[in-house]
Amino acid sequence: MSVGFAVVGLGNWGLMHLAALRSHPGVEVVAVCDADGDRAKRTAKEHGIAKAYDRIEDLLSDPDVEAVSVVTPDFAHTDVALAVIESGRHMLIEKPLATTLADCERIIAAAEKSDRRFMVDFHNRWSPIFVRAKEAIDDGRMGDPQMAYLRLNDQISVPTEMLPWAGRSTVTWFVGTHAVDTVRWLFGREVRRVYAVKRSRVLKSRGIDTPDFFQSTLELDGGGVAVVENCWILPNSTPNLIDLKCEVIGTEGAVYIDASHHRALERYTSQPEGGEYPDLFVCPKVHGQIKGFALESIRHFANCVVEGREPMVTLSDGLEVTRVILAIHESAETGRAVDLA
């Protein structure tokens, strides 16, 4: 007996959820939903899905829908999440959980009254590279983690071409949430103090009113310090859409991660784009099917629903990440360090 899933929000990442869920043997994707009704109908037809909706209320009146993936834009999570929870469905929600603490707390309060399963999709926790780093920290081989550097940057095509709503978000909401959660998870500690700076020049000159980058210093419980870099103005000529690097220094060891320019495979052709280091980790295609750790987090949630297990990531993780991102914004705006209560 398959669990009936629906995907809400059919942008690039919504289609990734769709691919992951449709490949799960215990799941049947019974419906899709998008504010653009034509897109919903087109996607349903292309993937052989029976039902397409353009209103969340109509989707949640469908008795075949037992679980929902919420993949709407960053700023449009709260109302959809509350509707899903209050309807009695399981819910996987993309990061961030919400963009205010009050909204995160409303979502969590609603979920606490339910016996369904809920998870925020922080997929770096399924990356083989980060999992090995986490194992080295947890088994004591590195000693106590002292400092870290994590860079997660995007090409400028992301805010200028991929996301029509980039001006209503920031690079910290879009990818900084992954970076902050990865730091919290690797250290096993919460962030207690933040100092950040930002600059707005390139995107503003193109009519997109959002910062180009943030540089953030995070102090964690136990004395650890992490520097996080997030920008989305890399030139489109760079070999990868994403630039992801990380290093963690402990009292007895260190790990160094290059997840984008790793040179495990280099490809050069006579075409104008020149050199390329194809994605081998996030969502590569293998024999025509999408693989990679970005799908494994989604499949994990589906497993939890099918098998009746609790997910590895909680809504409270989403709350703590939102708390840190808001502190980064406040610090970058005021020029002062921000203490997190």
MOSUL-V826391 format. One record per helix or strand of 3 or more residues. SS is the DSSP state (hx for helix, st for strand). FROM is the first residue (numbers start at 1). LEN is the number of residues. Records with the same first field share a line. If there is no record, write none. Layout:
SS=FROM-LEN + FROM-LEN
This chain:
st=3-6 + 27-7 + 51-3 + 67-4 + 90-5 + 118-4 + 145-11 + 191-9 + 213-8 + 225-7 + 242-9 + 254-5
hx=12-11 + 37-11 + 56-4 + 74-3 + 78-9 + 101-12 + 123-4 + 128-11 + 157-6 + 166-3 + 171-17 + 202-4 + 221-3 + 293-15 + 315-20
